[in-house]
Each structure stands twice: as C-alpha cells, then as structure tokens.
Amino acid sequence: MKEKVILTDCDGVLLDWGYSFDCWMARHGYEVNPNFNTNYAMAQRYGMDKKDAKRLIRMFNESATIRKLPPLRDAIKYVKKLHEEHGYVFHAITSLSSDQYAQHLRTKNLIEMFGPTVFERYIYLDCGADKDEVLYKYKDTECYWVEDKIDNAEVGLKMGLKSLLMVHDHNRDYDGEAEKVYSWRDIYNRVLEQ
C-alpha cells in the first residue's frame, strides 16, 4: 500500500481552514487578538473561553462555509500531479465533525478542487478528535502522512508512517523527527525522491 497511497489531513494541509475561519469569525463580530494572531489555540487567538472557542469551531465546521474552503498554497497543482502523472491516491483523514451533512460538504469541496478520482477514501472524525485509532489501521505501512498538528504528526511516526509536517506559524519552531515541509511542491519532490 505504501507505494501509491498518501494519507493526508485536510485543514491546514489541503485547505486553508485558518483563513476561512478568521473570515467567518469577522463576519460574526469577533476580532483576532493581535498579541496571539499566530496562535493555533483559537481561545487564545480570539481571547475567549476554551468552551466558547470549541463551540464556535464546531459551528464553523458544520456551516455551509465548509463547502467552499480555498486550497492551501499550491495543493491543487501538486496533489493532481502526484495523482495524474504518478498514480498516487489519497486517503483524507479529517477531524471535521460527526455531522453527515458537514462531511458531505467537505467531500464536495475536495472533489470540486482536486477531482473525483484523487481521493480513494474519506475518513471523518468528530471535531477535534484524535487520529491515533485511524492511523493505527495504517501501522507500519510506511505511507506518507501529511499533517499540520504536531501531536498527530508524531502519532504517525509512532505508527511507522513517514510524517510530513506542513509548516505554519503555530508549528514553525518544531524540532522533532517529523520532516517539515512548506508546500505541496516540497511534498511532491520528497515523494518522488524515494
């Protein structure tokens, strides 16, 4: 399986969730705290209680906005190249929501951007859920696993996956064993090097 399957998170890897969330929050009257504008923790980023931040993230993830998230950086070009020119297929593993309608909107968004054949599998977890159990199913396959959350990238390493950490402001200082990548071009080159 490792030869032609790439496991990937969606938000912050394929899709620009952060930008879209900030726009959605602004439309609802919330402002980013300038002292924490690069923070991954939305409670700190918006200067609010963690419970309120989680509620708003869930509301956003289950809103119609999730259907139209823009791609992250150069994702479309290089994901399509890996699929169309080199035969790779992708398994999307995303902690979006357990709501079937939100999942449907995410699937539609990915198909619209990347095409109907890129993703062989869509694996949906509840909002903020850990990915340990899902990644365990790929244990020791040495598949590439693309993620932007440090904890999930490191879980991938423990499971015998080749973890690639998509760099953002919130994880830029990471110095662990997962390889840092800055774009899908970096991933494309890394995959073809093997």
Backbone bond lengths (Angstrom), bond angles and torsions (degrees), N, CA, C in turn:
res aa  C-N    CA-C-N  psi(-1)  N-CA   C-N-CA  omega(-1)  CA-C   N-CA-C  phi
1 M - - - 1.459 - - 1.532 111.79 -
2 K 1.338 118.38 -35.76 1.459 120.61 -173.73 1.514 113.19 -58.35
3 E 1.331 117.44 -25.92 1.453 120.48 -174.41 1.522 113.07 -62.73
4 K 1.319 117.98 -39.65 1.459 119.70 -171.14 1.525 114.65 -129.00
5 V 1.336 119.01 14.25 1.463 121.68 179.16 1.532 109.04 -119.15
6 I 1.327 114.99 130.22 1.464 121.23 174.11 1.519 107.27 -118.19
7 L 1.323 115.76 125.51 1.458 122.30 177.50 1.524 107.67 -89.96
8 T 1.319 116.98 135.44 1.453 118.10 -178.28 1.524 112.69 -145.51
9 D 1.307 114.32 139.15 1.454 121.90 166.87 1.531 106.17 -70.97
10 C 1.313 117.29 168.00 1.465 120.59 178.66 1.525 112.06 -106.15
11 D 1.326 116.90 -60.47 1.464 121.45 -173.60 1.520 111.02 -72.44
12 G 1.321 115.53 122.36 1.460 120.47 -178.02 1.515 113.00 83.48
13 V 1.338 116.43 3.98 1.464 121.20 179.08 1.535 109.88 -128.61
14 L 1.322 116.30 -58.06 1.465 121.31 175.37 1.528 111.39 -96.61
15 L 1.324 115.40 -34.23 1.463 122.25 -172.86 1.523 110.78 -120.44
16 D 1.325 116.28 146.11 1.463 121.23 -179.83 1.531 109.64 -88.06
17 W 1.327 114.99 72.78 1.462 121.91 -178.61 1.529 111.23 -62.54
18 G 1.314 117.86 -42.83 1.467 121.86 -175.47 1.517 112.33 -59.78
19 Y 1.310 117.12 -47.65 1.465 121.24 178.44 1.524 110.59 -61.47
20 S 1.323 116.62 -45.24 1.462 121.30 -178.45 1.527 111.55 -65.35
21 F 1.328 116.18 -40.16 1.467 120.00 178.50 1.520 110.63 -64.63
22 D 1.334 116.97 -42.85 1.466 120.03 178.77 1.528 111.14 -61.38
23 C 1.326 117.52 -41.12 1.476 121.20 178.01 1.527 110.52 -64.20
24 W 1.320 116.49 -43.17 1.467 121.63 179.71 1.526 110.71 -63.69
25 M 1.327 116.17 -43.32 1.466 120.97 179.23 1.532 110.20 -64.00
26 A 1.311 117.86 -41.17 1.466 121.26 178.81 1.526 110.55 -61.63
27 R 1.329 116.66 -40.50 1.472 120.41 177.99 1.527 111.87 -64.04
28 H 1.335 115.88 -23.74 1.461 120.61 179.75 1.537 112.06 -99.99
29 G 1.334 116.61 13.70 1.462 121.09 172.70 1.512 116.77 87.46
30 Y 1.328 119.20 12.64 1.461 122.12 179.81 1.524 110.20 -100.94
31 E 1.325 115.86 143.99 1.461 121.46 178.87 1.521 110.12 -120.10
32 V 1.319 115.52 143.34 1.459 121.61 176.22 1.522 108.60 -69.76
33 N 1.327 116.29 134.98 1.456 121.77 173.52 1.531 107.19 -71.05
34 P 1.346 118.42 116.81 1.471 120.12 -174.97 1.523 114.05 -60.23
35 N 1.330 117.72 -22.68 1.468 120.78 178.22 1.526 112.28 -76.28
36 F 1.336 116.82 -15.47 1.467 120.98 -176.92 1.530 111.62 -129.22
37 N 1.329 117.71 28.61 1.468 120.42 -173.70 1.525 114.31 -69.88
38 T 1.313 118.32 -9.52 1.465 120.33 175.70 1.529 111.31 -109.63
39 N 1.314 116.77 9.50 1.454 121.58 -175.52 1.524 112.02 -79.08
40 Y 1.328 116.60 140.41 1.465 123.00 177.96 1.522 111.44 -78.79
41 A 1.328 116.75 -30.12 1.461 121.79 -179.66 1.531 108.41 -77.62
42 M 1.324 116.27 109.60 1.459 121.12 -174.56 1.526 112.52 -64.50
43 A 1.327 118.08 -27.95 1.468 120.32 176.85 1.531 109.49 -61.42
44 Q 1.314 117.35 -45.65 1.464 121.05 178.00 1.528 110.66 -70.96
45 R 1.305 116.24 -41.63 1.466 121.14 -178.27 1.533 111.41 -57.46
46 Y 1.339 115.22 -37.09 1.463 119.98 -178.46 1.527 113.50 -107.80
47 G 1.327 117.56 5.24 1.454 121.23 176.84 1.515 113.24 59.56
48 M 1.341 115.14 51.65 1.465 119.38 -178.08 1.523 110.57 -139.32
49 D 1.296 115.66 169.71 1.452 123.36 176.58 1.532 109.85 -62.39
50 K 1.345 116.96 144.31 1.472 121.27 -179.90 1.523 112.23 -58.27
51 K 1.326 116.10 -39.03 1.464 120.90 -179.39 1.531 110.72 -62.53
52 D 1.335 116.57 -42.82 1.469 120.31 177.71 1.519 111.55 -66.04
53 A 1.326 117.04 -40.29 1.466 120.89 178.70 1.525 110.64 -62.28
54 K 1.333 117.30 -45.23 1.468 120.90 178.67 1.526 111.45 -61.03
55 R 1.326 116.20 -40.56 1.467 120.75 179.22 1.536 110.60 -62.85
56 L 1.331 116.21 -43.67 1.469 120.39 -179.68 1.527 111.70 -68.52
57 I 1.325 117.71 -37.66 1.468 120.75 177.09 1.527 109.77 -62.91
58 R 1.317 117.07 -44.35 1.467 120.62 177.79 1.530 110.42 -62.33
59 M 1.324 117.49 -43.50 1.463 120.83 178.43 1.529 110.41 -59.02
60 F 1.335 115.98 -44.94 1.462 120.39 178.68 1.525 111.06 -62.43
61 N 1.339 116.68 -47.46 1.465 120.75 -178.02 1.520 112.88 -63.72
62 E 1.317 117.02 -22.59 1.461 120.66 179.62 1.529 112.42 -104.53
63 S 1.334 115.97 10.36 1.466 120.63 179.22 1.532 110.51 -91.46
64 A 1.312 115.78 166.88 1.468 121.51 178.58 1.524 111.75 -63.61
65 T 1.323 117.41 -21.12 1.469 121.40 179.90 1.527 111.46 -57.81
66 I 1.325 117.02 -30.64 1.466 121.15 -176.04 1.525 111.42 -63.06
67 R 1.321 117.10 -19.13 1.468 122.51 178.79 1.524 112.61 -73.06
68 K 1.346 116.59 -20.61 1.467 120.01 -172.57 1.523 113.57 -125.99
69 L 1.317 118.52 29.98 1.460 119.30 176.41 1.529 109.61 -64.80
70 P 1.329 117.44 137.69 1.463 120.02 178.85 1.526 110.83 -76.81
71 P 1.330 116.51 161.03 1.465 119.44 177.47 1.524 110.90 -70.35
72 L 1.312 115.49 154.79 1.461 120.55 174.75 1.531 108.80 -86.84
73 R 1.297 115.15 123.23 1.465 122.94 174.29 1.526 111.83 47.52
74 D 1.320 117.28 -120.04 1.475 122.28 -174.74 1.526 112.46 -102.71
75 A 1.326 116.86 26.58 1.471 121.05 -174.07 1.523 112.98 -56.81
76 I 1.320 117.93 -46.34 1.467 119.94 -174.91 1.533 110.97 -59.13
77 K 1.312 116.66 -50.96 1.469 120.70 -176.04 1.527 112.12 -57.37
78 Y 1.332 116.90 -49.69 1.466 118.94 -171.51 1.523 113.68 -84.92
79 V 1.316 118.18 -28.25 1.463 119.80 173.40 1.527 108.84 -65.54
80 K 1.331 116.14 -44.44 1.475 119.84 178.42 1.524 111.51 -63.42
81 K 1.326 117.47 -39.94 1.470 120.30 178.32 1.527 111.13 -62.88
82 L 1.330 116.31 -43.93 1.469 119.43 178.58 1.526 110.50 -61.07
83 H 1.311 117.05 -38.78 1.461 121.45 -178.99 1.532 112.09 -76.56
84 E 1.317 116.67 -54.49 1.467 121.00 -171.99 1.529 113.48 -75.45
85 E 1.309 117.13 -36.47 1.466 120.16 -175.94 1.523 113.67 -95.96
86 H 1.332 117.25 -22.04 1.467 119.60 -174.12 1.528 113.70 -126.73
87 G 1.328 117.84 -0.16 1.463 121.54 172.77 1.517 117.02 78.69
88 Y 1.332 117.81 14.15 1.466 119.69 178.46 1.527 110.35 -76.69
89 V 1.326 115.97 145.98 1.464 122.46 170.77 1.518 107.36 -120.25
90 F 1.314 115.30 157.75 1.453 121.76 -173.75 1.517 111.15 -118.93
91 H 1.330 115.00 143.85 1.456 122.22 170.93 1.524 105.92 -113.65
92 A 1.327 116.41 113.84 1.461 121.60 179.04 1.522 108.90 -83.80
93 I 1.330 116.27 126.43 1.468 122.39 179.49 1.528 106.43 -122.96
94 T 1.323 116.99 107.66 1.461 120.11 -170.62 1.528 113.13 -134.82
95 S 1.319 115.27 132.70 1.467 121.74 175.92 1.528 108.43 -91.70
96 L 1.300 115.88 70.19 1.453 122.99 -175.34 1.526 111.88 -90.62
97 S 1.347 115.21 -62.21 1.453 121.98 -175.01 1.516 108.24 -176.82
98 S 1.333 116.21 155.62 1.464 119.66 173.33 1.530 110.66 -88.91
99 D 1.325 117.07 0.40 1.455 122.21 179.56 1.530 110.31 -75.34
100 Q 1.327 116.90 122.02 1.465 121.44 -175.54 1.526 112.65 -63.24
101 Y 1.321 117.66 -29.84 1.466 120.27 -179.26 1.526 110.76 -74.12
102 A 1.329 116.85 -38.75 1.465 120.72 174.90 1.530 109.66 -63.08
103 Q 1.325 116.88 -41.99 1.464 121.26 178.11 1.528 110.73 -61.53
104 H 1.316 116.58 -42.30 1.465 121.12 178.63 1.538 110.64 -61.11
105 L 1.333 116.24 -42.93 1.464 119.89 179.26 1.530 111.34 -64.69
106 R 1.331 116.98 -39.92 1.471 120.35 177.29 1.524 110.57 -63.02
107 T 1.320 117.05 -44.93 1.469 120.82 179.18 1.524 110.06 -59.72
108 K 1.328 117.26 -45.13 1.473 121.63 179.00 1.523 110.78 -60.09
109 N 1.337 116.64 -42.96 1.458 121.72 179.52 1.530 110.87 -60.58
110 L 1.332 116.67 -45.82 1.471 120.52 -179.15 1.528 111.58 -66.53
111 I 1.315 117.36 -41.71 1.464 120.41 179.47 1.520 110.70 -65.08
112 E 1.325 116.75 -41.79 1.461 120.25 -179.97 1.521 111.56 -60.74
113 M 1.316 117.36 -39.50 1.464 120.45 -177.23 1.522 113.74 -83.04
114 F 1.330 116.37 -42.12 1.464 119.75 -170.39 1.527 113.62 -105.92
115 G 1.321 117.46 -13.59 1.458 120.96 -179.42 1.519 112.03 101.93
116 P 1.344 116.12 165.40 1.462 120.76 -172.28 1.528 115.63 -78.90
117 T 1.331 118.18 -10.97 1.471 119.16 -174.42 1.527 114.38 -112.20
118 V 1.319 118.36 -7.32 1.472 121.74 -177.34 1.526 111.38 -63.70
119 F 1.336 116.54 -44.47 1.462 120.64 -175.56 1.517 110.60 -97.44
120 E 1.310 114.58 117.46 1.459 121.73 178.05 1.532 110.36 -83.68
121 R 1.332 116.02 -25.80 1.459 120.69 -176.23 1.527 110.02 -150.09
122 Y 1.339 115.38 140.33 1.471 122.98 174.10 1.525 106.80 -118.73
123 I 1.312 116.59 119.32 1.456 121.15 -179.26 1.528 107.60 -115.70
124 Y 1.335 115.06 113.59 1.455 121.19 -176.64 1.516 111.35 -105.33
125 L 1.326 115.21 132.00 1.462 123.05 175.60 1.523 107.56 -119.22
126 D 1.326 116.12 163.67 1.451 119.75 179.67 1.530 110.22 -65.61
127 C 1.299 115.63 160.67 1.457 123.23 -179.04 1.531 110.51 -53.17
128 G 1.335 116.85 120.44 1.455 122.56 178.17 1.512 116.12 78.06
129 A 1.329 117.96 3.73 1.475 120.95 -176.47 1.524 112.02 -66.67
130 D 1.337 115.34 148.68 1.466 121.39 175.02 1.529 109.45 -69.70
131 K 1.327 115.72 156.65 1.460 120.33 -176.65 1.521 113.35 -108.92
132 D 1.333 116.98 6.40 1.463 122.33 -175.91 1.530 112.78 -52.57
133 E 1.320 115.92 -50.72 1.464 120.73 -175.13 1.532 112.21 -63.96
134 V 1.311 116.52 -41.34 1.469 120.66 178.88 1.524 110.33 -67.45
135 L 1.322 116.79 -44.72 1.468 119.85 -179.05 1.527 111.60 -65.44
136 Y 1.318 116.66 -28.07 1.461 120.30 178.42 1.534 110.91 -59.38
137 K 1.306 117.57 -31.85 1.468 121.85 179.37 1.530 111.64 -65.25
138 Y 1.322 116.72 -17.99 1.473 121.96 179.01 1.525 111.42 -106.29
139 K 1.319 116.59 12.43 1.470 122.38 -174.79 1.534 111.94 -51.07
140 D 1.328 114.80 132.25 1.466 124.43 175.69 1.538 114.21 61.26
141 T 1.317 117.37 20.75 1.472 119.64 175.76 1.520 111.44 -84.27
142 E 1.335 116.97 -15.65 1.459 123.49 -176.47 1.521 112.62 61.10
143 C 1.343 116.71 23.11 1.464 120.54 173.46 1.527 109.01 -63.94
144 Y 1.320 115.97 152.02 1.455 119.04 168.90 1.522 108.22 -71.68
145 W 1.325 116.03 140.45 1.467 123.31 178.76 1.524 106.65 -129.60
146 V 1.336 116.81 112.09 1.464 121.88 -176.77 1.520 109.00 -102.23
147 E 1.318 116.66 124.91 1.473 122.81 -172.55 1.518 108.64 -150.29
148 D 1.319 117.45 155.43 1.467 120.37 174.95 1.531 112.75 -112.17
149 K 1.312 116.84 -11.06 1.475 120.74 178.47 1.521 108.16 -92.57
150 I 1.314 116.06 122.33 1.458 122.13 -174.69 1.529 112.08 -54.57
151 D 1.328 117.83 -48.06 1.474 120.85 -178.49 1.523 111.46 -56.31
152 N 1.328 117.12 -43.73 1.465 120.57 -179.12 1.526 112.35 -70.03
153 A 1.329 116.73 -34.88 1.469 120.07 176.32 1.529 109.70 -63.91
154 E 1.314 116.74 -41.33 1.465 120.55 -179.09 1.526 111.79 -71.66
155 V 1.322 117.75 -33.97 1.470 120.42 173.50 1.527 108.45 -60.24
156 G 1.316 117.09 -42.30 1.464 120.81 177.43 1.515 112.30 -57.28
157 L 1.317 116.68 -43.06 1.468 120.40 177.89 1.523 110.88 -60.29
158 K 1.339 116.65 -44.19 1.466 120.97 179.64 1.525 111.80 -63.00
159 M 1.322 116.23 -26.42 1.465 121.40 -179.38 1.526 112.34 -88.71
160 G 1.318 117.17 3.78 1.457 120.02 178.40 1.515 113.63 81.87
161 L 1.331 116.42 26.25 1.465 121.40 177.47 1.527 109.15 -101.04
162 K 1.321 115.84 162.22 1.467 121.16 175.31 1.520 107.18 -93.80
163 S 1.324 116.07 94.62 1.460 120.98 -175.36 1.521 111.88 -80.64
164 L 1.327 114.63 128.32 1.461 122.67 174.61 1.523 106.82 -116.13
165 L 1.315 117.01 124.24 1.455 122.24 -177.41 1.527 109.31 -99.99
166 M 1.349 116.44 113.87 1.461 120.89 177.09 1.526 108.35 -72.27
167 V 1.308 115.99 120.63 1.461 121.43 -172.85 1.532 111.73 -79.29
168 H 1.326 113.36 133.95 1.467 124.45 173.02 1.529 106.35 -136.69
169 D 1.314 116.48 175.87 1.471 119.18 177.83 1.524 112.02 -57.88
170 H 1.334 117.44 -36.08 1.465 120.41 -174.81 1.526 114.23 -73.91
171 N 1.332 118.58 -16.35 1.466 119.28 -178.73 1.531 112.73 -125.67
172 R 1.304 115.81 8.63 1.478 122.16 -175.05 1.527 112.95 -55.27
173 D 1.336 117.77 -33.26 1.472 121.40 -175.94 1.526 113.43 -86.54
174 Y 1.302 117.45 4.12 1.469 121.40 -179.80 1.528 110.20 -58.08
175 D 1.345 116.03 135.27 1.467 119.37 178.81 1.529 111.65 -133.92
176 G 1.330 115.58 30.58 1.458 120.69 179.10 1.521 112.15 -86.58
177 E 1.322 116.00 -160.25 1.463 121.72 -173.12 1.521 115.14 -86.07
178 A 1.332 117.89 -17.54 1.470 118.95 176.61 1.521 108.40 -68.17
179 E 1.317 115.92 139.14 1.465 120.24 -179.23 1.529 109.64 -77.35
180 K 1.327 116.17 131.04 1.457 120.69 178.87 1.528 110.03 -83.28
181 V 1.337 115.53 135.67 1.465 121.70 175.47 1.523 107.55 -129.34
182 Y 1.317 115.76 150.08 1.457 120.68 -175.22 1.528 112.88 -109.89
183 S 1.317 115.93 -10.40 1.460 119.91 -177.14 1.529 108.87 -162.22
184 W 1.329 115.30 169.96 1.460 119.21 174.40 1.530 111.29 -72.60
185 R 1.305 117.28 -21.42 1.470 119.58 173.24 1.529 109.47 -63.51
186 D 1.334 116.76 -42.24 1.475 120.66 175.76 1.529 110.23 -58.85
187 I 1.330 116.57 -43.79 1.468 121.14 -179.21 1.520 110.08 -65.09
188 Y 1.317 116.37 -45.47 1.464 122.25 178.41 1.534 110.33 -54.56
189 N 1.317 116.52 -49.92 1.468 120.76 -179.54 1.516 111.23 -64.48
190 R 1.323 117.64 -39.99 1.472 121.57 -179.94 1.529 110.70 -64.06
191 V 1.337 116.55 -45.54 1.464 121.23 -179.01 1.528 110.70 -63.25
192 L 1.313 117.21 -41.69 1.468 120.21 -177.47 1.530 112.76 -75.73
193 E 1.325 117.83 -16.52 1.473 121.66 176.74 1.508 112.48 -68.77
194 Q 1.329 117.44 -28.89 1.470 120.82 -170.77 1.510 113.71 -61.24
